[in-house]
Amino acid sequence: MGEVGGSEPVIATARLDLHHISATDLVTLFETPDNPALFQGKPYTNPHRVLMDSSGPLRWRVPQVQADPHVNRWFVRWMVERSSGVIVGSLSFHGPPDEEGMVEIGLEVHDGFQRQGFGREALLGMWLWVVKQPGVKTLRYTVNPNNSASVALVQQFGFANVGQQIDEEDGPEDIYEMSASDFGQRFL
């Protein structure tokens, strides 16, 4: 496990490097997104201002990290296209495994990079990482049933639709799940 406030190791996929954002940088990104220190000396750039103009998951993750910096290891990663060093999106678990061992993930691919397989590749990388973590038993992905691209994406992995919930902000969402062991058997 990374030190409190530090970053977790990079998760490498075929075309992406998934760079973990340290707790300190996560708070800075939320409070002062134009702070140049966020990208100084880093192996990536953010010309599309991912998570800078819209806080996305930061409005939920930052208070969680401020309450307990240890939970940050489960949180936000930049999706960096390795060949260009450009951030093409971000993704994050909603928290550590709950009491039943469930982890839920969310992601956003910048408009200019959608439908190029980056979402699938990033999810695969994160899920391959998380199924090796202690206490993880179930992978969850929730999606608006009208978001055909995201529905198709999670179905490509073989996740089962196990129900629906009403999200306070997003409205109705279909809930897709797969056991960590099944995912590991299929993809490890």
N, C-alpha and C positions, 0 to 999 in steps of 0.2 A: 504494500500500500504506500502511496506517496505521502510525504509529510503534510501536515495540516497547512493549508495555504499553498502548497506546491502543486505541481501538475503530475498527472498520471502519464505513463509512457504513451507514445504515439501508436495508434493502431493503423497498420498499413494494409490497404486493399490493393487491387490490381492497378487502379489509377489514382486513388485518393490516399492522403494521409489525414487521419482523424486526430487533430491536435486538441488535447484537453486544455480548458481554460482554468488557470489557477483561481482559487477563491479570491485572492486580492484583485486579479484582473477582472474577474466576473463582476465584483462590486464596482470597480472603476468603470467598466463598460456600461453598466447600468446608470451610474451617477454622472459620469462625464465621458460620454461616448466619443467625443472628439479629442480626447487626451492622446497626444502622439506617443506617449510611453507605451501604450497598448501594443504597438506594432514595431517599435524600435528593436532591432536585433533579432527579430523573429524571421523564420524561413518562409513567411507568407505575407501577402498584402490583401487589403480589403477594398478594392476599388468600387465594389458594388454596395458597400456599406451594410453588409449583412449584420443584423442585430444592432446597428447603430441608429437607424432612423425609426425603427420599430422595435420595441423591447422584447417582443415575442415572449419566450419562456422566462426571461430574466425577472419579470415582475413577480414570479412565483419562486424561482430558484434563489434569488438573492436573499430574501428574508429567511429561507431555509438554511442557507450557508451562514448567514449572520448569527442564527440561533445555534448552529452546530457545524463548524467548518469541516468536520469529518465526512459529512454527507456529500461534499462537493465531488468526491471521486466518481459519483454516479451521474454527474451533471454535464453541462454543455461542452460540446466539442465542435471545433470548426471542421467543416468538410473542405479540405484543401486539395485542389487538383495538382497533383505532384509535378506534372510537366511545366506548368506555368507558375506555380506558387500562389495561385489566386484562390481566395475563399469563395466557394460556390454554394455554400449553405451551412446549416448547423443542425445538430441533433442532440437530444438529451433524454435520459431517463427522467421520470417524474420524481424519483426518489430511490432510496435503497429498497431492497425487497421488503414487502410488508410481512405481517405475521404469518401469512400463508405461503410466503416465498414468491409472490408475484411482483414483477417489474413491468412497468409500462414505459413505452418510448414514444417520442414525438420527433418529427423532423420537418425541416423546410429547406427546399432547394430553391435558390434564386431563380426568378423567371427566365433569365437568359440561359440557364443550364438545365431546364426541365426536359424530360423525355429523352435523356441521353444515358439513362441507366445509373446516374449518380445516387439516386435515392435507394435503389435496390442494393447497390454496392455498399453504401454506408450502413444500411440496416444489417446486411449480412456481417460486416465487420464488427459492429457493435454487439449483435446477438452472439456471434462466435466468442467474443470476449466475455460477455456476461454469463453465458452458460457454464463457464469455468469458475465463476465466483461462488464462494460459500453461501448457502442459504437460498439460492435462486432455483425455483421449481417451475414457475410459469412465466411465459413471455406474453405480454398483452400489447395490442395495437388497437386504438380506437379511431374511427373515421366517420365523417359525415357520409351517410349512405348515397348521397348524390355526387360524391367526389369519386367518379369512376376510375380515375387514374390511381388514386390511393387504394381503392378497393381491389383493383386488379393487381397492384403491387403486393399487398399482403396475401392475396390468394395465390400468387406465384410461389410463395414459400410453403403453402399448404396449411395455413392457419385456418381454424374452424371459427365460424360465426357462432358465438355462444350467447348472444343477447343484444339488448340495446339499452342505452342510458341517455339521460338528458343532461347535457353539459350546460352550466350556467351561461357561458358565453357563446358556445357553438351550436347549441340546440341538440337535436337527436344525433346520436352517434351509435354506430354498430360496434360491438365489442368482438374482437378476434383474439383467439388465444391458441397457444401450443405449449406443451410441456417442454421444459428445458432439456429433458432427456431425449424426447423425440426430435427436437431440433438438432441436438448434438449428433444423434444417430444419422440424421439425414445430411448434415452439412459439415461435420468435422472429419 
